[in-house]
C-alpha cells in the first residue's frame, strides 16, 4: 500500500470524502523524530491495507491544514473519519506500539 501525499488540492477528496478512516502523519523535513517515524508509518500502512487509509502532510508546506487540526508538535498522527478527528497519536513509536494505538482508536 502506498501512503498518500496530501496537499491543498487533494485534502478534501482523500480525507474528508474517504469511505475509510484516514491516519494523517503531520511531519516536517527538519524533524528528526518525523524521519524516524516515516518508515514505521509506511510499514504499518501495509498491515492495515484496505481498512485504513494512510496519508502524510508536510506542515511547512500546508500549515493552514495543520492549523485546522491544532497541530502543536510533530510527529503527530491524527485519525479521522469523514475529516473529523477521532484520535490523536503524538511522538515517535515503534511498529507494535503504533499498531496497538491504532487498534484502540479504530476499535478493531
Buried (B, 14 or more C-beta within 10 A) or exposed (E): BEBBEBEEEEBEEBBEEBEEBBBBBBBBEEBEBBBBBBEBBBEBBEEBEEEBBBBBBBBEBBEEBBEEBEBEEBBBBBBBBEBEEBBBBBEBBEEEEBBEBBEEBBEE
